[in-house]
Amino acid sequence: MSDVLSQSEIDALLNALSSGGDAPTEEEPAEETQQVRVYDFRTANKFYKEQMRTLNVVFDSFAYLLSTKLTGLLHTTCNVEVISVEEQSFGEFNNSLPTPVILAVIEMEPLQGSILMQISSSLVYAFISRLFGGVADYGPGTDKSFTEIEMSIMENVVHQIMSVLKEAWAKIVDVKPVVKRIESSPQFTQIAAMTEPAAIVTMMATIDQIEGVIGLCIPHYAIQSIAKQLSAVNMALAETSKHSKEMASQHQNIKEQIENTYVNVGVTFNETNALLREILSMRPGDVIRLNHPISEYVNVNVESLYKFKGVIGTDHHQYAVQIASVMDSPEEKETASE
């Protein structure tokens, strides 16, 4: 499609035609000069790509676990999805926060300092409505400040989310998240300098038909103590180490269960043949002659399996069997049974 002429260009064209002159030609655009942008080294990325990828994996796991947690807590379908994990200055994150909003200041050892969790007001009112037996709703007038009761309810919700946060970080490092305080205004939650780089994790949560943002702000200085663990190689090693520990724990549990299991132990003599009429004519006091010499070992069975050779005796006025040898090989067991 050709370009549309402006009114001034139409007037100039008509004037040129009426005067018999040449039609004005379109001026060629001036050559654009290359713009040079001043680079500020203070704004250089502080988070390595491996660290950002690892954080992405951690919070993908967190979002999955949080979806399950909220579904059970609110008794309705909840879905949490990671939208982005990017680096910003703390000032940019702080200035972008809406009002009102729930902000949780969290200390998470061994991370240094504090991190910040954001829950948008639409989700807050959906939480409260569901917890009190209603439907997830975000009606008019919900842009007002939160009451003390609403703040207290959300503090309990955030405390329950901490167990999910700990489980998501367990692949990298064992953390101990603790909620220090809950605020509803960004001016009371300045946990870092405005120019401090931070990893901003943005997640979209859906409760029934209500959508809202759950965000986390992790200042760069907070991860210095675990910087090595955030590399991809160490994460793979941590997965392997965790799997090995789980397998060792399972083996130990199985071993303890087996060792504490009761089994039936019995002692048998050699088989003895007898006529049926002899058995039918037996009375109390009769003696059966066994085909088992006194000097021969008796068979000790464990759950009907021939396991030991033993010697009959007594111990503290009770019959007892002393283990003489262990039947380890199948050949020994077959020979003994013959």
C-alpha positions as CSV (number, residue, x, y, z in Angstrom):
1,M,0.0,0.0,0.0
2,S,1.4,3.5,-0.9
3,D,1.9,6.1,1.7
4,V,-0.9,8.5,2.4
5,L,-0.1,12.2,1.6
6,S,-0.5,14.8,4.3
7,Q,-2.6,18.0,3.6
8,S,0.5,20.1,3.2
9,E,1.9,17.7,0.6
10,I,-1.4,17.7,-1.3
11,D,-1.4,21.6,-1.3
12,A,2.2,21.7,-2.5
13,L,1.4,19.2,-5.3
14,L,-1.7,21.2,-6.5
15,N,0.3,24.5,-6.5
16,A,3.1,23.0,-8.5
17,L,0.6,21.6,-11.1
18,S,-1.3,24.9,-11.4
19,S,2.0,26.9,-11.9
20,G,3.3,24.4,-14.5
21,G,6.3,23.4,-12.4
22,D,7.6,20.0,-11.5
23,A,6.0,18.1,-8.7
24,P,8.1,18.2,-5.5
25,T,10.0,15.0,-5.0
26,E,10.2,13.3,-1.6
27,E,13.3,14.2,0.2
28,E,15.6,11.4,0.9
29,P,16.0,10.7,4.7
30,A,19.2,11.8,6.2
31,E,21.6,9.2,7.0
32,E,21.0,8.1,10.6
33,T,24.0,8.6,12.9
34,Q,24.8,5.7,15.2
35,Q,23.8,6.4,18.7
36,V,26.3,5.7,21.4
37,R,25.0,4.7,24.8
38,V,27.1,5.3,27.9
39,Y,27.7,2.1,29.7
40,D,27.5,2.1,33.5
41,F,29.6,-0.7,34.9
42,R,27.6,-0.5,38.2
43,T,24.7,-2.0,36.3
44,A,26.6,-5.0,35.0
45,N,25.0,-8.4,35.5
46,K,26.1,-9.8,38.8
47,F,24.3,-13.2,38.5
48,Y,26.0,-15.8,36.3
49,K,23.9,-17.6,33.7
50,E,24.4,-20.9,35.6
51,Q,23.1,-19.3,38.8
52,M,20.0,-18.0,37.0
53,R,19.3,-21.4,35.4
54,T,19.7,-23.1,38.7
55,L,17.3,-20.5,40.3
56,N,14.9,-21.2,37.5
57,V,15.0,-25.0,38.3
58,V,14.5,-24.4,42.0
59,F,11.5,-22.1,41.6
60,D,9.9,-24.4,38.9
61,S,10.0,-27.0,41.6
62,F,8.7,-24.5,44.1
63,A,5.8,-23.6,41.8
64,Y,4.8,-27.2,41.4
65,L,4.9,-27.9,45.1
66,L,3.1,-24.7,45.9
67,S,0.3,-25.6,43.5
68,T,-0.3,-28.9,45.5
69,K,0.0,-27.1,48.8
70,L,-2.5,-24.4,48.0
71,T,-4.9,-26.9,46.4
72,G,-5.0,-28.8,49.7
73,L,-5.1,-25.7,51.8
74,L,-7.9,-23.9,49.9
75,H,-9.8,-27.0,48.8
76,T,-10.0,-25.8,45.2
77,T,-8.0,-26.0,42.1
78,C,-4.8,-23.8,42.3
79,N,-2.1,-23.5,39.7
80,V,1.3,-21.7,40.1
81,E,3.6,-21.1,37.1
82,V,7.0,-19.4,36.9
83,I,6.8,-16.5,34.4
84,S,10.3,-15.2,34.6
85,V,13.5,-15.2,36.6
86,E,15.5,-12.1,35.7
87,E,18.0,-9.7,37.2
88,Q,16.9,-6.2,38.2
89,S,18.0,-3.6,40.7
90,F,16.1,-3.7,44.0
91,G,14.9,-0.1,43.3
92,E,13.2,-1.2,40.1
93,F,11.5,-4.0,41.9
94,N,10.5,-1.8,44.8
95,N,9.1,0.9,42.6
96,S,7.0,-1.5,40.6
97,L,5.2,-2.9,43.6
98,P,1.5,-2.0,43.7
99,T,-0.4,-0.8,46.8
100,P,-1.7,-2.5,48.8
101,V,0.3,-5.7,48.6
102,I,1.4,-8.4,51.1
103,L,5.2,-8.3,51.5
104,A,6.9,-10.9,53.7
105,V,10.4,-10.3,54.9
106,I,12.1,-13.7,55.1
107,E,15.4,-14.8,56.6
108,M,16.7,-18.0,55.0
109,E,19.9,-19.3,56.5
110,P,22.5,-19.9,55.1
111,L,21.6,-17.1,52.8
112,Q,22.8,-13.7,54.1
113,G,20.4,-10.9,55.0
114,S,16.7,-11.2,54.0
115,I,14.7,-11.9,50.9
116,L,11.3,-10.5,50.0
117,M,8.1,-12.3,49.0
118,Q,5.3,-10.4,47.3
119,I,1.6,-11.6,47.1
120,S,-0.8,-9.4,45.1
121,S,-4.0,-8.2,46.6
122,S,-6.2,-10.2,44.3
123,L,-4.7,-13.4,45.6
124,V,-4.9,-12.2,49.2
125,Y,-8.7,-11.7,49.0
126,A,-9.0,-15.0,47.2
127,F,-7.1,-16.7,50.0
128,I,-9.2,-15.1,52.7
129,S,-12.5,-15.8,50.9
130,R,-11.6,-19.5,50.5
131,L,-10.3,-20.0,54.0
132,F,-13.6,-18.6,55.4
133,G,-15.7,-21.0,53.2
134,G,-16.5,-18.7,50.3
135,V,-15.6,-18.7,46.7
136,A,-12.4,-17.1,45.4
137,D,-13.5,-13.6,44.6
138,Y,-12.0,-10.2,43.9
139,G,-14.8,-7.7,44.0
140,P,-15.0,-3.9,44.1
141,G,-13.4,-2.1,47.0
142,T,-10.6,-4.6,47.3
143,D,-7.9,-1.9,46.7
144,K,-8.3,-0.7,50.2
145,S,-5.6,-1.3,52.9
146,F,-5.6,-4.7,54.6
147,T,-7.1,-5.0,58.1
148,E,-5.1,-6.4,61.1
149,I,-7.2,-9.6,60.8
150,E,-6.4,-10.0,57.1
151,M,-2.7,-9.4,57.8
152,S,-2.8,-12.1,60.5
153,I,-4.5,-14.6,58.3
154,M,-1.9,-14.0,55.5
155,E,0.9,-14.3,58.0
156,N,-0.3,-17.8,58.8
157,V,-0.6,-18.6,55.0
158,V,3.0,-17.4,54.4
159,H,4.2,-19.5,57.3
160,Q,2.8,-22.6,55.6
161,I,4.4,-21.7,52.3
162,M,7.8,-21.7,54.0
163,S,7.8,-25.5,54.3
164,V,7.3,-25.6,50.5
165,L,10.2,-23.2,50.0
166,K,12.5,-25.3,52.1
167,E,11.6,-28.4,50.2
168,A,12.2,-26.7,46.8
169,W,15.7,-25.6,47.9
170,A,16.6,-29.0,49.4
171,K,18.2,-30.1,46.1
172,I,20.7,-27.3,46.4
173,V,21.2,-26.5,50.0
174,D,19.3,-27.1,53.3
175,V,17.7,-23.7,54.1
176,K,15.8,-22.6,57.2
177,P,13.2,-20.0,56.0
178,V,11.7,-17.9,58.8
179,V,9.2,-15.1,58.3
180,K,10.4,-12.1,60.2
181,R,7.4,-9.8,59.6
182,I,4.6,-9.0,57.2
183,E,4.0,-5.5,55.7
184,S,1.6,-4.0,53.2
185,S,3.6,-1.1,52.0
186,P,7.0,-1.2,50.1
187,Q,8.4,1.7,52.1
188,F,8.8,-0.5,55.2
189,T,10.5,-3.4,53.4
190,Q,13.8,-1.9,52.0
191,I,16.0,-4.9,52.6
192,A,18.8,-3.7,50.3
193,A,20.2,-0.6,48.7
194,M,18.2,0.7,45.7
195,T,21.1,0.0,43.3
196,E,21.7,-3.6,44.7
197,P,21.2,-6.2,41.9
198,A,18.6,-8.8,42.7
199,A,17.1,-11.9,41.1
200,I,13.4,-11.3,40.7
201,V,11.2,-14.4,40.4
202,T,7.8,-13.7,39.0
203,M,5.1,-16.4,39.3
204,M,1.5,-16.3,38.2
205,A,-1.0,-18.0,40.5
206,T,-4.5,-18.9,39.5
207,I,-7.2,-19.8,42.1
208,D,-10.4,-20.7,40.4
209,Q,-10.8,-17.7,38.0
210,I,-8.7,-15.3,40.0
211,E,-5.2,-14.6,38.9
212,G,-2.4,-12.8,40.8
213,V,1.3,-12.5,41.1
214,I,3.6,-14.2,43.6
215,G,7.1,-12.7,43.4
216,L,10.4,-13.2,45.2
217,C,13.3,-10.7,45.4
218,I,16.7,-12.3,46.2
219,P,19.4,-9.6,46.5
220,H,22.8,-10.6,45.1
221,Y,24.6,-10.3,48.4
222,A,22.2,-12.9,49.9
223,I,23.5,-15.7,47.7
224,Q,27.2,-15.1,48.2
225,S,27.5,-17.9,50.8
226,I,25.9,-20.5,48.5
227,A,27.3,-19.2,45.1
228,K,29.2,-22.4,44.4
229,Q,26.1,-24.6,45.1
230,L,24.1,-22.6,42.5
231,S,26.3,-23.9,39.6
232,A,24.8,-26.5,37.4
233,V,27.6,-29.0,38.1
234,N,27.2,-28.8,41.8
235,M,23.4,-29.1,41.4
236,A,23.9,-32.4,39.5
237,L,26.3,-33.6,42.2
238,A,23.8,-32.6,44.9
239,E,21.1,-34.6,43.1
240,T,23.4,-37.7,43.0
241,S,24.4,-37.2,46.6
242,K,20.8,-36.8,47.7
243,H,19.8,-40.0,45.7
244,S,22.7,-41.9,47.3
245,K,21.6,-40.7,50.8
246,E,18.0,-41.7,50.1
247,M,19.1,-45.2,48.9
248,A,21.3,-45.7,51.9
249,S,18.5,-44.6,54.2
250,Q,16.1,-47.0,52.5
251,H,18.6,-49.9,52.9
252,Q,19.0,-49.0,56.6
253,N,15.3,-48.9,57.1
254,I,14.8,-52.3,55.4
255,K,17.6,-53.8,57.4
256,E,16.2,-52.6,60.7
257,Q,12.7,-53.9,59.8
258,I,14.1,-57.3,58.9
259,E,16.2,-57.5,62.0
260,N,13.3,-56.7,64.2
261,T,10.9,-59.2,62.5
262,Y,9.9,-62.3,64.5
263,V,10.3,-65.7,62.9
264,N,9.3,-69.3,64.0
265,V,12.2,-71.5,65.0
266,G,11.7,-75.3,65.3
267,V,13.7,-78.4,66.0
268,T,13.1,-81.7,64.2
269,F,14.5,-85.2,64.6
270,N,15.1,-87.8,61.9
271,E,11.9,-89.3,60.4
272,T,10.7,-92.6,62.1
273,N,8.5,-95.2,60.4
274,A,5.6,-96.8,62.3
275,L,2.7,-99.0,61.4
276,L,-0.8,-97.5,61.4
277,R,-2.1,-100.1,63.9
278,E,0.8,-99.2,66.3
279,I,-0.2,-95.6,66.1
280,L,-3.9,-96.4,66.6
281,S,-3.1,-98.6,69.7
282,M,-0.9,-96.0,71.4
283,R,-1.9,-94.9,74.9
284,P,-0.5,-92.4,77.4
285,G,2.8,-93.5,78.7
286,D,3.8,-95.5,75.6
287,V,7.3,-94.8,74.2
288,I,8.2,-94.2,70.5
289,R,11.6,-95.2,69.5
290,L,13.1,-92.5,67.3
291,N,15.4,-93.2,64.4
292,H,17.8,-90.5,65.8
293,P,21.0,-91.5,67.7
294,I,21.8,-89.4,70.8
295,S,25.2,-88.5,69.3
296,E,23.6,-87.1,66.1
297,Y,22.8,-83.4,65.7
298,V,19.2,-82.3,65.5
299,N,17.9,-80.1,62.7
300,V,17.1,-76.5,63.5
301,N,14.6,-74.9,61.1
302,V,13.8,-71.3,60.6
303,E,10.3,-70.8,59.0
304,S,10.5,-74.4,57.8
305,L,13.9,-73.8,56.2
306,Y,16.8,-76.0,57.4
307,K,19.3,-73.5,58.7
308,F,21.4,-75.0,61.6
309,K,22.6,-78.2,63.3
310,G,22.1,-78.3,67.0
311,V,22.5,-80.2,70.2
312,I,19.6,-80.9,72.6
313,G,20.1,-79.8,76.2
314,T,18.5,-77.7,79.0
315,D,19.0,-74.1,80.2
316,H,17.5,-72.8,83.5
317,H,15.2,-75.9,83.7
318,Q,13.9,-75.4,80.2
319,Y,14.7,-77.5,77.0
320,A,17.2,-75.7,74.8
321,V,19.2,-76.2,71.6
322,Q,22.8,-75.2,71.2
323,I,23.8,-74.2,67.7
324,A,26.6,-76.5,66.5
325,S,27.0,-75.4,62.9
326,V,25.4,-73.2,60.2
327,M,24.1,-74.8,57.0
328,D,25.3,-72.2,54.5
329,S,25.6,-74.1,51.2
330,P,22.6,-75.8,49.4
331,E,24.6,-79.0,49.1
332,E,24.9,-79.2,52.9
333,K,21.2,-78.8,53.3
334,E,20.4,-81.4,50.7
335,T,22.8,-83.9,52.3
336,A,21.4,-83.3,55.7
337,S,17.8,-83.7,54.5
338,E,18.7,-87.1,52.9
